[in-house]
Amino acid sequence: MAFLDKKPNSTMKTTTILLSLLSSTAVVVTGYTPPSPQQQQKQQLRGNTGLSLSSDNSESLSPENQRRKFLKEVFALGLSAPILGTGPLIAQAVEEGSLADVYFGVGCFWHIQHEFVAAERKLLNRGDGDLTSKTGYAGGLKADSEGRVCYHNLSKIADYGKLGHGEVVGMRIPEKMIGDFATEYFSFFSPAGERVDPGDKGGEYRSLLGLPGGANHASYPAVEAAATAKGMTLALGKGNEPDTFGKKMVYVMDTAQFPFYQAEVYHQFHDDFQSPAYGKKYNNLANIEFEDGRLKSTGCPDRV
């Protein structure tokens, strides 16, 4: 495979739209029609302070459903900036509630990404255009001077192992579903509580997971319950931990202190050594996500 040294883009073009429907302050947004005095009077009589939308029959909707309906119309017209990476992902935020960036790692990330893609489809009914699971690195104390964390490479650029990181899969999921995804995660371990690829050894393959706030996150008890059900324990991660093989233990990281670094494009949607080939349709998701912006150039030796 030919590797190219390429620095990441230093700027990202974004368009900001203020959506007043999420606050109490009215802001003029294309596609939104302020309520008429007659509509305001009707709303006051009903005790309804929701905003009226330009589409018909919106007057009968609750304030929350009005917001959702309007946001969907805005997204359909392509008027919104890709706050979560793509338009469909913004719609996810409306439908799924508060979203959180989390990550899970156990052994080689190729197999784990495939399993979490399946989990996104099963638990969240996400399609190809909505998937957020990406291979990456986390748990180290630093990146290189250019903010890079890379796979082992001949140029010796920002080697993730030397920087103390482990292989993980990062994703953006509803906070209320973190416990469900933790249950999926612990199902990836063998009945004895070990990773399924014991041939991969070293801190790069340790078991770790990242939550906003780490053990202080509101969903931590659900994660702990999933670990206990598997006969495993959780430990507070401090960065650059050794391998966990044989310990039946998972390190819990605070994503603010130990952020996720996306892996190279060639590591995305890759076949693994534990399963039959996943097929070209799955493999091609890497190209699709790079083209639509969900995957970025990392500045590491890569195929893009």
N, C-alpha and C positions, 0 to 999 in steps of 0.2 A: 504494500500500500504506500502510495506516495504521500509524504507529509509535507505540508507547507507551513512556514512560520508566518502567522498573520496576526496583527494586533487587533484587539477588539475595537469596534466603533466607539468613538469617544462621545458621540452625541446621538440622541434619539429624537426624531421628530414626533411630537405629540400635539394633540389638539385638546384643549380643556373646555368642557361644557359644565357650567354650574347647574346642578339639578336641584332646584329649590323644593322639589317635592319631597326631599328627604329632610327638610328643615321647616321651620315655621315662617321663613322669610320668602316672599314672592319675588321671583326673578323671571324676566321675560326670556323664554326659550322657544326657538322655532318649533312649531307644532303644538304649542300650548295656547289655549284661549282663556283669558280670565273670565270668571263668572259674571254674568249680567246682574244688575240689581235685583231682578226678579228671582234669578237663581239663588242669589245670596239670601234673599228673604226666605225662600223655601228651605234652604239649608239651615238657617237659624231656627225656623219653626221646627225642623226635625232634630235640632241640636247637632247638626253635621257641619263641621268646619272644614271638610275636605275640599280640595280644589276641583273645578270642573274641567273636563278634557274636551278637546275639539271634536272627538268622535261622538257618534250618537249613542244614546242610552247610558252614557257615563254618569248621568245625574243620579241613577239608581244604585250605583256601586258604592261600597264602603270606601272611606278614605284610603285604606291600605290597598284595596283592589284597584282604585283609581290610579294610585301611584304606579302599581305594577303594570296596568294597562298602558299608561302613558309611556313608561320607560320602554316597554316592548315596542311601541310604535316608533319611538325615537331610534331604537337599535335597528329596527327593520329599515328605516330610512337611511341608515348609515351616518347619523348625525353625531354620534358619540365617539369619544376617543377610546382607544383600546386600554382601558384602565387595568384590566386583568390580562392583557395580551391580545385578545381578540374580542370582537363584538359578541359572539355567542357566550364567552366567558362572563361578560358583564350581565347578560341575561341570567346566567347561572346564579350570580350573586343575588339577584332579585328573587329567583325561585327557591334557592337553597338556603337563604339566610346568610348569616355572618360566615365568611370564609377565612380559613387559617392556612398558612404555609407550614407544612410539617414534613418530616422525612423519617424513613425507616431503612435500616441496613442490617443485613445478615449474609455474610459471604459475598460472592460475586453479584454485582448489580444487574447483570443481563437477565438472569432468571427472575429476580425480584421485580424488575420493571414489568415484565410480562404478567406476573401475578397481580400487580397493582393495577395495571390496565384492565385486567379482567374484573378486579374489584370495583373500579370506577364504573364499568359498564353495568355490573350486577347491582351494586348498592345505590348508585346515583343515576342509573339509566343514561349515562353519557355516551354520545356517539363519537366518531373519529374527530370531528371538529371541536369537541369539548374536552378531550383528554388533557390532563395536566401532568401525569407521571413522567418524570425525567430522571435519567441516571445522573449521578453527581458525586460530589465529595463533601464531607463534613466531619467535624470533630477535632480538627487540628487547631493549633493556636494562632496560625497566621497564613497568609498568602505570600506570593513574592512581591517585589517592589512595584509591580504593575497590576497587582490585584488578581493574579492568575493562580489557579491550582490545576495541575495537568496530570494526565496519566504518565506512567514511565515512558520516556522518550529518549532517542539517541542524542538529542540536543541538550539533554539534562536541564530542561526548562521547568521550573516550579513543580518538581516531582511530588505528587500527593503523599506518597509514603514518607518521604523525608520531611515533609511539612507536618506530618502527624495526623493526616486525615484518613478516614475510612470510606469505603464505597457505600453509597446510600441511594435511595430513590426518593426524590422530593415531589411533592404534589400540593395542590390547593384544594381543600375539601371543606365542607360545612363543619363548623366547630362542633355542632351537635352530633356529628357522625364520627368523631375521632375515636370513640370507644369501639365502634363497629370496625373501623379500619385497623385498630390495634388487635382486635380478635382475628382479623384476616392475617395480620402480620405474624402473630404467634402460631398460626396454623402452618406457616412455612417451615417451622422447625420440625425436626424428626420427633417421633414419640419419646425419644430419650432427651429431648430439649437441645439438640445440637443442629448446626446448620447442615444442609444437605450436600455441601461440597467441602468436606473436611480436607481435601487435598490442597486447597488454598489456605496458606498459613501466614500469620503475621497480623500486626495491628490494622493493616489495610482492610482486613476481612472481619474485624470484630463486630459484635452486635451492638447497635446503638440506635436510638430514636431521638428526634428533636421536636419539641413543642414550644410555642411561644411562652416564655416564662418557665420552661422546664417543669420541674415537679410542683411548681406553684400554679400551673394551669388548672382551670376548673375541671377539665376532663381527666386529670391525672388519676383519680381514684378508679375510673373506668379502665384506664390503661393498666393500672396495677392489678385490678381484678382479672383482666385477660392474662396477665403474666402468671398470676397465682394459679389460675385454672390450668395452665400448662406446666405447673411445677417449677416456675422460674422466678428469679428475683430481679429487682431493679436497683441500680446504683447510680448515685449522682456523678455525672461525668464532669471532669475538670480539664479535659483536652489531652490529646496525644496518648490515649490509653493503649495498653497492650492487647493482644488477642484475647478473646473471651472463650475460646474453644475449651470444652471440658468443664466450664464453670457454671453453665446454666444461668447466665446472667446477661442483662442488657443495660448498657449505660444510657441514662436519660440526660439529654443536652438541652440547654436553653438556646433557642434558635437566634435570639438577639446577640448572644455572646459567641455562639458557634454556628454561623450561617451556612446555608447550602450554596455550593458552587456547582453550577451545571457542568456536566462532563462534555467531552468533545462530541460532535455530531456523529462521528463514526461509532461511538459507543451507544447510540440511541436505537432502541427497538432491534437489538441484535439477537441472533440465535445464541443459545447457551449450550452447555455440555451435559445438562441434566435431562433434557427433553428432546424429542424430535424437532426438526426445523419448524419454526412457527409460520413460515410461508412468506411469499413476496409481498402480499398485501400488508402484513404486519411490518415487515422490514421497511416498506416504502413510506410508512408513517414518518420516518425521520426526514425524508425529503419534503413531505407535505408540511410538516411543522416548521422546517427551516424556511420554506418559501412563505408561509403565512406569518412568520415572526415569533412563533411560540418557542422555537429553538434559536439560540443566538450563536454567533461566532465567539469563541472563548479566548482567542489569542494564543491558544496552545497549538502545537503541531496537530493538524487535522486534515480532513479531505475537502474542506471548504475554504 
